[in-house]
């Protein structure tokens, strides 16, 4: 099975972003049934300086976006791109690995080398409050954008990839 087919199966009804320590990002969208509109979304995504490549497969309901190395992930860029279309971006699901930092009672996960920052919104769930500063973690979660920050609700803690 090719890498493309593997991602095809993982990202059914989603848009995938693959990037360094950001292992997977899926966007749940609706109204994705027009090939010309999908091409337009891909072109808009390609205009973002952080995006290296974008392909949208409208009838399967997913696509793939390659994020440039060393470019911090910013969910607001993706939300803004979809806001300019008639498609509804329901949520951004991601899988990321990074290092835990804690500042003023907040749990923050930074992925390297891109310096993406994710503020954890559900510290009491999944044992997140027991994570130690400097610890490497991998998780799945749902990202929202609040005042330009990547807020993540962790849905599953996973073993780190070494």
TAWO-V660768 format. One line per field, one symbol per residue. psi: psi as a letter, one per 20 degrees, with the letter a starting at -180 (. if undefined). A space follows every 10 residues. Layout:
# TAWO-V660768
psi: ???
This chain:
# TAWO-V660768
psi: prhghghghh kpkrpppppd iohpppporr kmjohhhghg gghghhiphi pgqpppnhhi krappopqqj oppohhgggg ghhjrjqpog roprpqpapp qppljqpppp qqjikqpppp imhiqkjhii qqpippqprq rpprooljqo ppopippqpq p.
